[in-house]
Each structure stands twice: as structure tokens, then as C-alpha cells.
Amino acid sequence: MPEIHVAIVGVGNSASALVQGVEYYKNAKENTNVPGLMHVNFGGYHVRDVKFVAAFDVNKKKIGKDLSEAIFTEPNCVAKFSEVPLLGVNVSPGPILDGVAEHMKETFNVYNDKEDKTVEVVDILKKSGAEILINYLPVGSHSATRFYAQAALDAGCAFINCIPEFIASDAFWSSKFEEKRLPIAGDDIKSQLGATILHRNLVRLCVDRGIIVDETYQLNLGGDTDFQNMTVEERLKTKRISKTEAVKSLVPYEVPTRIGPSDFVPFLGNKKICYLWLKGRKFGDRPLTISVKLEVEDSPNSAGVVIDVIRAVKLALDRKIAGPLISISSYAFKHPPLQVPDSLAKEWVEEFIQGKRER
């Protein structure tokens, strides 16, 4: 099969886990089960078929470095689980816009935008041969996300939106990709087994077993730049919406719900700690409570999911399918164009791989 040429916006912890993951599983046997991947061979594409051809960031310590080196540059703190050889891809300076909050400029080592180092993003995408652009910008990057979505359109690239800015799930933007005959997947990537996917399944179990859910919350702690960025409430408005809708969409009645990041604890690094709590009523209106604590390394938790999404989007490109990809978006993202139970979304993806479902 041909290679899948991928460009990345935001060379942070998530990008580091993705690049490492492709290298780590490049020799995986096709008939084996790999943790975090639906299939080693996804519709004819192996993990090793993913090739990184361009990258953009605003950190002056990362700009100009080979991507293989930039993914391990501070403030990145994801665990190093794979050696990555030189990739021949230098990180380019992208526009800052609202991609960096005021309180994050020092942490992100942002270049001096007065020097106007910004490159022509569309030109680089075209010259690199990028087919897919992945958005890993910080939460709250409203204008910057739309800048890169438009750049993807102008360069003829498909778009994968891993953050909670609503692009694939927005009719205006999804129609723009449909008009350009390009696929889009999003929004807000789920983890392999993270707080939201666990919360969804607990709620779904209660609903399926006839438990009346009265209240529920999800509180998350972390120590990386993602959590530091979200200490400013205005940066995480869409994050709260995305995570809350992912859970509430499974309950056929209104439930008081509070979900979202609750604190930044620097010494946790890339570890994420989640507390889930659910209060409900079973037969005879007798009380029931569920309390769960989950600890994970945050960034590797979603990298395998993104590798599956990349290959699903490549299949859509091969099949000339345009607009929002419903099946993989419902399976892999918290705020997809269509919310369905995870088990059904998985069935849809399998049907999509087999060509039985268009999108």
C-alpha cells in the first residue's frame, strides 16, 4: 500500500506519543492484537505506512529541529517508550493567533511574533505532499484551529481535529470540506481508556440496567501543559461542552452533570488522575452510588486511536469520500457529528473498513 503523508500542528505531548507509537509498532505482525489499535492492518494500511512530512509549532526551542528531536523537547514530558530516528522533517514556525494563552507564553517558549517568522502554511503542506493535517493545538485555540482548517482546505488536505473546537461537528465547516471533496474527522479525540470513555460506559450500563441516574461528576487532575493551559476557565469552555455532551447524550433524561479539568498539579507530569462519581436509584428507589479513580499516562492513551483515525481518513481519501466521516468520528471523538453508543460506533467502523458503509 502507498504511504500516508501526515502533517502535525502542535508538537506537544500528544504528537510525541503519536510519532513514537508509529515507530514502536512499525514491525507489528498483522495477525496480532496491539493494545490501543483496532487493527494492525486497517483496511490494507499498516501502522508503518504512516509517514510524517510536515510539522508546525510556536516554541522557539522546537522550531528548526527535526521532528524526532522536537517531540522530546521541553516542556514535553511524555514518557519515552520508543527511539525515533531522524525523520527529515523540520518543525516550521506557525502563526500564534490564539493558540497560546497569555499565561502560557513563557512555558511554551513562544518565538517573538514581531520578527514575523511565520511560514506559508499552505505552501509547506503542498510542497511536503501532506494528505492529512492533524490539529493538536492547545484547548481554547478557536481562531488558530479555524486558520489551520482553512489551510487544509486550501492545500487539498483532509483534516483530523483532535481538540474541542467544533469543526467536523459544525455544519458550516463540514460543508466546506464536502465542497472541496475532502474528508474530515473530529472533534476532540477520545483516549483508549480515559475518563470520558469510562464515564460513558458507566452511565450506559446504568441506563441499560434501569438505574435512574440522579447526579454525576468527573474531575480530572494533571501536570502537563494541557492542564496548565486549562487553568484559565475561558480556555476550556468548549472542552466542558464536549466532555459533558459525550456523557449526557447517553441518558434519555436531564441529569445534573459536572465534567472537566479541576486542577493543575505540576509534579504529576503527563499522568492524569480522574475521579468519577455517580448517584442513582435502583428498584424501590433504593440508593446506589459509584465512585471510581482512574490513573493513566495521558498522551499515549490517545495515540493509538489517532493512528486508527489516520488510516480511516486515508481510506476515505482513496474512496473519494468527502465531508464528515460519521463512523470513525463517533467511535474516536467526544464531540462527533453524531453521538451513538460506543459499541454501535465500533460496528460502523468495521463496516466502513469493509466498504459496507460509505462514511
C-alpha positions in Angstrom: 0.0 0.0 0.0 1.2 3.6 -0.5 2.4 5.7 2.4 0.1 8.1 4.3 1.6 11.5 4.3 0.7 13.3 7.6 1.3 16.9 8.8 1.0 17.9 12.5 0.0 21.2 14.1 1.3 21.4 17.7 4.4 19.3 18.5 3.4 18.7 22.1 2.9 15.5 24.2 0.2 14.1 22.1 2.3 14.5 18.9 5.2 12.9 20.7 3.2 9.8 21.7 1.8 9.5 18.1 5.2 9.7 16.5 6.7 7.3 19.0 3.8 4.9 18.6 4.2 4.7 14.8 7.9 3.8 15.3 7.1 1.4 18.2 4.6 -0.7 16.2 6.1 -0.4 12.7 7.1 -4.1 12.8 3.9 -5.4 14.5 2.6 -8.6 12.9 -0.8 -8.2 11.2 -2.4 -11.1 13.0 -1.6 -9.9 16.5 -3.6 -7.8 18.9 -1.9 -4.5 19.6 -3.1 -2.5 22.7 -4.8 0.6 21.6 -5.3 -0.2 17.9 -8.4 -1.6 16.3 -6.2 -3.5 13.8 -2.6 -3.6 12.9 -3.8 -3.8 9.3 -6.6 -1.3 9.0 -8.2 -1.6 5.6 -4.9 -2.5 4.0 -2.8 0.1 5.8 -0.2 -0.9 8.3 1.0 1.3 11.2 4.3 1.7 9.4 2.5 3.3 6.4 2.1 6.5 8.4 4.8 9.0 7.4 5.2 12.4 8.9 6.1 15.1 6.3 5.5 18.4 8.0 5.0 19.9 11.5 4.2 23.3 12.9 4.8 24.8 16.4 5.4 28.2 18.1 8.1 27.0 20.6 11.4 28.5 19.6 13.2 25.5 21.1 11.3 23.2 18.7 11.3 25.3 15.6 14.0 24.2 13.2 14.6 20.9 14.9 13.9 17.6 13.3 10.5 16.3 14.4 12.2 13.3 16.0 14.1 15.7 18.4 11.3 18.2 18.8 8.9 15.6 20.3 11.3 15.2 23.3 12.0 18.9 23.8 10.7 20.7 26.9 8.0 21.4 28.1 7.0 17.9 26.6 7.0 15.4 29.4 5.5 12.3 27.9 7.3 9.0 28.6 9.9 8.0 26.1 8.8 4.5 25.0 10.5 4.4 21.6 13.6 5.6 19.9 12.7 7.7 16.9 15.3 8.0 14.1 15.7 11.3 12.2 12.7 11.9 10.1 14.0 14.6 7.8 11.1 16.9 8.8 12.0 20.2 10.4 9.4 21.9 12.6 8.2 25.1 11.0 7.0 28.2 12.9 3.2 28.5 12.6 1.1 31.6 13.4 0.5 32.2 17.1 -3.0 33.7 16.9 -5.0 32.5 19.9 -3.1 29.2 20.1 -1.2 30.4 23.1 -2.9 31.9 26.1 -1.1 34.8 27.8 -0.2 32.7 30.9 1.4 30.0 28.7 3.8 32.2 26.6 6.8 31.6 28.9 6.1 27.8 29.4 5.7 27.4 25.6 8.9 29.4 24.9 7.0 31.3 22.2 9.0 32.9 19.5 8.9 36.7 19.1 6.0 37.2 16.7 7.3 40.7 16.0 10.0 39.1 14.0 7.3 37.5 11.7 8.9 34.1 11.4 5.6 32.6 10.3 5.8 30.4 7.2 3.3 30.0 4.5 1.5 27.0 5.9 -0.4 26.2 2.7 2.8 26.2 0.7 4.5 23.8 3.1 1.6 21.5 3.1 1.5 21.4 -0.7 5.3 21.0 -1.1 5.5 18.3 1.6 2.9 16.2 -0.2 0.8 16.2 3.0 -2.6 14.4 2.6 -3.8 14.8 6.2 -3.4 17.6 8.7 -3.8 16.7 12.4 -4.7 19.5 14.8 -3.0 19.2 18.2 -3.3 22.8 19.2 -3.9 23.7 22.9 -7.5 23.7 24.1 -9.1 27.1 23.5 -7.5 27.7 20.2 -10.6 29.0 18.4 -9.1 31.2 15.7 -5.9 29.1 15.3 -7.9 25.9 14.7 -10.0 27.6 12.0 -6.9 29.0 10.4 -5.4 25.5 10.0 -8.7 24.0 8.9 -8.8 26.6 6.1 -5.2 25.9 5.3 -6.0 22.2 5.0 -8.8 23.2 2.6 -6.6 25.4 0.5 -3.8 22.8 0.4 -6.2 20.0 -0.5 -5.6 18.1 2.8 -8.0 16.1 4.9 -8.4 17.3 8.5 -8.3 15.5 11.8 -9.4 17.7 14.7 -8.1 16.3 18.0 -9.2 19.2 20.2 -12.5 20.5 21.4 -13.1 23.2 18.8 -16.1 22.3 16.8 -15.2 21.8 13.1 -16.2 18.3 12.0 -19.4 18.7 14.1 -20.2 22.1 12.7 -22.4 22.2 9.6 -20.6 25.3 8.2 -17.1 23.8 8.3 -18.1 20.2 7.4 -19.9 21.5 4.3 -16.7 23.4 3.3 -14.8 20.1 3.3 -17.6 18.4 1.4 -17.5 21.1 -1.2 -13.7 20.6 -1.6 -14.1 16.9 -1.8 -12.1 16.3 1.3 -12.9 14.2 4.4 -12.8 15.5 7.9 -12.9 13.6 11.3 -13.4 15.1 14.8 -13.9 16.7 17.2 -11.9 16.2 20.5 -10.1 12.8 20.5 -11.1 10.1 22.9 -8.5 8.1 24.7 -8.1 4.3 24.5 -9.5 4.1 28.0 -9.8 7.6 29.5 -12.1 9.5 31.8 -14.8 10.2 29.2 -15.0 6.7 27.7 -15.1 5.1 31.2 -17.8 7.6 32.3 -19.8 7.0 29.2 -19.8 3.3 29.8 -20.7 3.5 33.4 -23.7 5.8 32.6 -24.7 3.5 29.7 -24.6 0.4 32.0 -26.9 2.2 34.5 -29.3 3.2 31.8 -29.4 -0.2 30.2 -30.0 -1.9 33.6 -32.8 0.5 34.5 -30.9 2.6 37.1 -32.2 6.2 37.3 -29.1 8.4 37.3 -29.7 11.4 39.5 -26.3 13.1 39.6 -22.8 12.5 38.2 -19.4 14.3 38.0 -16.0 13.8 36.6 -13.0 15.6 38.0 -9.6 15.4 36.3 -6.1 16.4 37.6 -2.9 16.5 35.5 0.5 18.1 35.5 1.4 18.8 31.8 0.9 21.9 29.7 -2.6 20.8 28.7 -3.8 21.1 32.3 -1.7 24.3 32.9 -3.4 25.8 29.8 -6.8 25.0 31.1 -6.3 26.7 34.5 -7.9 29.7 32.7 -11.6 29.0 32.5 -12.2 30.8 29.3 -9.8 28.4 27.5 -11.9 25.3 28.3 -15.5 26.4 27.5 -15.8 24.0 24.6 -13.8 21.3 26.5 -16.6 21.2 29.1 -19.3 21.1 26.4 -17.5 18.3 24.5 -17.0 16.1 27.6 -20.4 16.8 29.1 -22.3 16.0 25.9 -20.3 12.8 25.4 -21.8 11.5 28.6 -25.2 13.2 28.7 -26.0 12.1 25.2 -26.4 8.5 26.5 -29.1 9.4 29.1 -32.7 9.9 27.8 -33.5 12.5 30.5 -31.8 15.5 32.1 -29.2 14.8 34.7 -27.2 17.3 36.8 -23.7 16.8 35.5 -20.3 18.5 36.1 -17.3 17.4 34.0 -14.0 18.9 33.2 -10.4 19.6 34.4 -10.4 20.6 38.0 -6.7 21.3 38.9 -3.2 21.6 37.6 -0.7 19.6 39.7 2.8 20.1 38.2 4.6 17.2 39.7 2.1 14.8 38.1 3.7 15.4 34.7 1.9 13.5 31.9 0.0 11.5 34.5 -3.8 12.1 34.6 -5.9 11.2 37.6 -9.7 11.1 37.2 -12.4 10.8 39.8 -15.8 9.7 38.7 -18.9 9.7 40.9 -22.4 8.7 40.1 -25.5 8.7 42.3 -28.6 6.8 41.2 -31.7 4.9 42.2 -32.5 1.2 41.7 -35.6 -0.9 42.3 -37.7 0.5 45.2 -36.0 3.9 44.8 -33.1 2.4 46.9 -29.9 4.5 46.6 -26.8 3.5 44.6 -23.5 5.2 44.3 -20.5 4.5 42.1 -17.1 6.0 42.9 -14.1 5.3 40.6 -10.5 6.5 40.4 -8.5 6.2 37.2 -4.8 6.9 36.7 -3.2 6.9 33.2 -0.3 8.3 31.2 -2.4 10.8 29.3 -0.8 11.3 25.9 -0.1 7.7 24.9 -3.7 6.9 25.9 -5.0 8.6 22.7 -2.1 7.9 20.3 -3.3 4.5 19.1 -6.8 5.9 18.5 -5.3 8.7 16.3 -3.4 6.1 14.3 -6.7 4.3 13.5 -8.3 7.7 12.6 -5.4 8.5 10.2 -5.9 5.2 8.4 -9.7 5.6 8.3 -9.3 9.1 6.8 -6.8 7.7 4.2 -9.4 5.1 3.2 -11.9 8.0 2.7 -9.4 9.8 0.5 -8.8 6.6 -1.5 -12.6 6.2 -2.0 -13.1 9.9 -2.7 -15.5 10.3 0.3 -15.9 14.0 1.3 -17.2 15.7 4.4 -17.6 14.4 7.9 -16.7 10.7 8.5 -19.5 9.6 10.8 -18.4 6.2 11.8 -14.8 6.9 12.9 -15.8 10.2 14.3 -18.5 8.6 16.5 -16.0 6.0 17.6 -12.9 8.1 18.2 -14.1 11.5 19.3 -16.0 13.1 22.2 -18.0 15.6 20.1 -18.7 13.9 16.7 -21.3 15.0 14.2 -23.5 12.1 15.5 -23.4 10.7 19.1 -24.1 7.0 19.4 -23.2 4.3 21.9 -19.5 3.2 21.5 -20.4 -0.4 20.7 -22.5 0.7 17.7 -19.8 3.2 16.6 -17.3 0.3 16.6 -19.6 -1.8 14.4 -19.9 1.1 12.0 -16.1 1.5 11.7 -15.8 -2.2 10.9 -18.4 -1.9 8.2 -16.6 1.2 6.9 -13.3 -0.7 6.7 -15.1 -3.4 4.7 -16.7 -0.9 2.4 -20.2 -1.8 3.6 -20.8 1.7 5.0 -19.9 4.9 3.0 -18.8 7.1 5.9 
